[in-house]
Amino acid sequence: MRFILGYLLVIMLCGAFSAPAVAFEIKAAVLRVDYPTLLPISRYDLKPDDLGFAGAILANEDNQTTGGFLGMEFTVEHVATSPEDAEAKLDEIIESGIQLIVVMANAPDLLRLADRAGDDVLVINANTRDTTLRDDQCRANMIHVAPSNAMIADAVSQFAIWKKWSRWFLIQGSNPADQALGDAYRKSAAKFGAKIVEEREFEDTGGSRRTDTGHVLVQRQIPVFTQGAADHDVVIAADASDVFGLYLPFHLWDPRPVLGSGGLRPVTFHPAHEAWGATQFQRRFEEVAKRFVQEVDYEVWLSLRVIGEAVTRTSSNAPTVLKDYILGDEFELAAFKGRKVTFRPWNGQMRQPLILTDSKLTVSVSPQEGYLHQRSTLDTLGLDEPESACQAFK
């Protein structure tokens, strides 16, 4: 009888360890606002239907792997919407009890949604690179996993200066997003000591880019467009709209390297990146999505992993508690880029290395060697505390 009672006690204890009771549920949502767009230049850049959501699935698996041992249950709702219906969808998400929301939207819509969500909701920007959202247009309830235009420009500038390519020919698109990116490159050039010897604007005339233009026409257009430029070491392309940047390499009048939106491009992640354990991430993502990872997939994955890390460390699902921890000195998270990522407490921007890729392999990673900072060399990318006009986090 004593043996049977002991055996039953062992079974009960084993059951307790293998299947812990759920302490609380952590509910999050990924809200993707879809916009009408033209076909990209390259069909490699076609947007899959599950863009961003595939990263969310993998992140939730990762969060559940850790949280399950602590009695936590992570769930993620995926919501795709139009700009016109975005506010209504946000209301539905919040009314369902979700207060942790990852958003993929352009800058105006992201601000509108963050303001509507209010202080009781934590909004994570996983897409928009507009620097103003980390500057005078920051919001106290919003943090940024997506890098800013300033970070992107600084990543390119550091590499160009490291290579001693200090004379720049800046080619900027005609759309507002291109102009914002071009402005980031101008500020970055001044910051790191480069000289923009000439600027030209490439006008977006519409069309489907790939099918309407074609390589034959481009082969004639780009050399004429770039002819007669002042003596320069490198061409910097500011083409956030995907109109001309990819066409620049091999088509310039003067043979020069191209950086920025074509040639050597700054990204948060890309499918060929394998260093620092990234291969296992790539394989797991491809098993889930049956395709290669895109930047937005990675940024959504990282956003939800930020939530998962904060929840497991604080044992809380309250947005204010999580935000305070995320912005604190103790937070850090592995991101398959050689360094732990953290957040800037003055504007909610994630500090992270940026990969420079030619689309086939990782050429380099910024910040570059030799760029020092009193706090973190990652703060050499983007708005440092004295440069940011953000007041919401003070």
N, C-alpha and C positions, 0 to 999 in steps of 0.2 A: 504493500500500500504506500509506504514511504517512497519507494522507487517511482511509482506511478505519479505521485504528486510532484516529485522533483522533475520528472520528464515533462509533465504538463507546464511547470514553471519555466523550463528552458524554452519550450515552444512559444509560450506567451512573450518571453523576453525577445526571442529572435523575431517574432512577428512585429514587436514594437519597433525594433531597429530597422527592419526591412520595409515597413509600410507605416511611416509616421502619420499621425493625424494632421490634416491641413490646418495650419494656424490662421492663415488669412489668404485671400486671393488678391493678386496684383493684376489689375486690368489696365491694359494700354490700348491705344488705337493708332493706326497709321492712316492719315488722311492725305490722299493724293489728288491734287487739282489738275485736271487734264485740259490742255489748251490746244486749239487747232494749230498745226504746224505743217510746213512743207517737208518734203522728203529731205533727209540729210544728204550731204555730199557723198558719203560712203554708205553703202548698204550694211557695212559692219556696224554702223551707228543707229540702225533702225531700233526703235524702242519696242521692247517686248510688252505683251499685255500685263505681265506680272512684275513690271519694273518697280523696284523698291519693295514690293510685297514678298518677293523671293528672299530678300535679305531679312525681312521681318520673320519669316518662317524659321530660318536658320538661327536667328538671334533668340527666338522664343525657345527653341530646342536647347540652346546653350544655357539660357537662364533657368530653364526647368531642370537641367542636369544638376546644377548647383542648388537651386532652391528646393528641389524635391527632398533633399536630405534634411532641410531645415523646416519642413512642413509648410512650404510655400507653393502656391499654384499660380503660375504665370499664364495669362491669356492675352492674345492680341487680336483686335478686330481690324480688318482691312476695308477701307472705304475709298472708292474712286468717285469723283464728282466733277461737275463743270464749275467754272467760276461763278456762274449765276446761282447755283444751288449750294455753294460751299458753306455759307453761313447756316443754312437750314440743316445740312449734314453735321456741322459742328454742334449745333444745338441738340440734335438727336444723340450724338455721342456723349455729350455731357449729361443729358437727361438719363442716359442708361447707367450712369454712375462712374464713368471713366473720367479721370482727372489727369492722366498722363498721355499726351498726344504728340506724336511725331508728325510733322507736316512737310509735305512737298508742294510748294507753291511759289509763285513769283513774289517779289518784294512787296508790292502794294497789297496783294491778297493776304500775304503772310501777316503783315501789320494789322490789317483789318480783322483777321481771324484771332490774332493774339489779343487785340483790344476787346473783342467780343467774348473771348473765353474768360477773362477776368483773372483776378489774383489767386483764385482757388484752383487754378489749372496750371500745370507746367507744360509749356509748349517747347518742343525741340525742333529747331530748324535743320532739316536734313537735305537741303537742296540749294537755297538761295545764297548767292555770293555777294550781294550788294553790301558794300562796306558801310554804308550809312546805318544799317541795322545794328552795327557794332559801335556806332558813333552817336551822333545826336538823335537818331531815331531808335535807339535801343528800348527794350521793354523789360520790366522787372520780372515778368512771368515767362520770359523766353531766353533759352540758351541756344548756342549754335555749335553743332557738330560739323556742318559744312564750312569749309574755309572761306574767308572773305576774298574779294578781288585784291585787296592789299596784300594778303598772304600769298596769293598766287603770283602776283607781280614780283614780290620780294624773293620768292623761291627762284624765279627765272633770273632776276637781277644778280643775285649772289653767284649763281653759276656763271653768268656772262662775265662778271667782274673777275671771278676766280680764273677764268680762261683768258683774261685780259682783253676781252671784247668790249671796250668801253665806248665806242662810237656807234650809236644806234640809228637805224632807219626805221621809224615807227610807222606802220601801216594800220590804220584804224577803220573799222566799218562805220556805216552811216546810221545805224540804229542806236537807240538810247543805251541798250546794254553794252554795245561796242564802245560807245563814248565813255561810259563809266569805267570799263576795263582800261581803255586808253588813258584815262586820267590816273588810274592806279599805277600804270607804268611810268607816267611822267613823274609822279611823286616818288616812286621807287628809284628812278634814275637819279633824282636829286639826293635821295637818302644815301645811296651807295656810291655816288660819284661817277655815274655814267653821263654821257653827253648825247642828247638826241640831236643829231646833225640835220635831220629833215623829217617832216611828217607829211603823209598823204592819206586821203580818205578814199576808201573803196566804196562806191555807192551800191547799195542793194536795190536792184531794179526788179526784184520779184522773180517769179519763175520757180521751177522745181529743182534748180541748182544742177543736179546730176544729169538729168535727161535733157534739159533745155540747153545747157552749156556744153558739156562734153569736152573731152580732152583735146580735140582738134582746135576748137575755138579758144580754149584756155591757153593752149600752146602759143597762140598768136596774141592774145590779150595781155597776159601778165608781163611778158617782156617789154611791151610798149608802155604799159602802165608804170613800170619801175625804171624805165630808161632815164638816164641823166641825173640820177640821185646823187647827192653829195657823198663824198668818200666815207664809207662806213665799214665797220667790222662785221656787223650782224643785222639781220632784219628781225624786228619784234612785231608780231602779228597780234592785234587786238580785235578778235573776231568772235565775240560771244554768241553771235547769231548763226554761226556755221555757214557762212556765205562764200568766203574766199581763202581762209587760212590754210586749208589742206592743199590748195592748189599751188602755193608759193614755192615749196621746194622743187628744184630742178627747172623752174620756169622763170626765175629772175633774170634781169638783164645782166647784172653783175653776179658772178657765182659767190654766194655768201650763205652761211648757216642761217636757218630760220628757227626762232624760238617763240614760244607763246601758244597761239591757237593753231599753229602748224609746225611741222618739223619736230623739234623737241618740246614736248608739252608737259605742263605741271598737272598732276592728278593726285587724288587721294589714294587711288588703288587702280590696278589694271590686271587683266587676266594672266599676263606672263610673269607677274611678280611672284617670286618664290622664296626670297630671303626671309630670315627670322621666323621660320615656321609657317610662312604663308602658303606653302604647298598644301598642307593639310586643310587649311581654310578653303583653298580653291577646290579641292576634291570634294569636300563636304557640300560646298555651295552647288557645284555642278551635279552632284547626286540629287540634291533637292530640286534644282531649277531646270536641269537638263539643258543648260546653256552656260556660256561664260559670264562671269560677273561684270557688271557695269558700276561706274562710280556711285550712282545713286543707291544701288543695292548695298554696297559697302557702307555708305553713310547712314542708311536706315538700320542696317545691322549694328553699327557702332552706337547709334542713338539708343536702341533698345538694350544694348549691352551696358550702356551707362546707367540706365534705369535698373537693370538687374544687379549690377555691382553695388549701387547705392542702397537698394532694398536689402540685399543680403548683409551689408555692413551695418545698417541702421536698424534692421528688423522693423521697418516702418514702410507704409505705402502712402504717407501723407506728402503731398507735393512740396510744402514748405520745408519739411524735414529733409526730404531728398535733395532739394535745391541747395539748402545750406551745406549739406555734406558734399555735394558735387563741386561746389565752389570753394570748398575748404582745402586746407593743406594736406589732409590725409587721403583725399581721393586720388587714385591712379588706376589705369586700366591698360592691359596689354592690347596692342592693336596690329600686330604683325608688321611693324615698321621700324623695329630696332630700339624703340624707346617707349616708355609708358606715356600715355596721353593724360593730360590734366586740363583744368579750365582756368581762364583768367577771371579773377573775382571782380574786376572792374567793368567788364562788359559781357561776361558769359560766353566768351569765345573759347572753343577747345584749342589747346595747344597741340599741334601734331606735326610730324615731318611730312613733307610733300615729295612725291616721287616724280622724277623727270624721266619721261619715257618717249621712245620713238615709235611706240605702239607694238613693238616686237619684244623689247626687253627693257629692264630698268637701267638707264644710263647713269643716273646719279640720284642722290636724295638730298634735299635741302632741309634744314640749314647746312650750309657748306662749312668745311673746316676753316677755322680762323675767325669766324664771326662770333664774337664773345658778347655776353650779357651778364649783368650783375645778379640776375635772378635765374634765368634759364635761357640757353641759346635758342630755344624754340620761340622766345619772345622777340627774336630778331625778324621773325616773319609776321607781318601785319601790324596792327595798331598797338603800340606799347602804351602803358598806362598814361604817361604824359601827353600822348598824341590823341587819346580818345576823349571825346566830349560827352561820353555816356555818364549820366547822373543817376540812372534808375537803380543801380546797385549800391549806392552810398547811403 
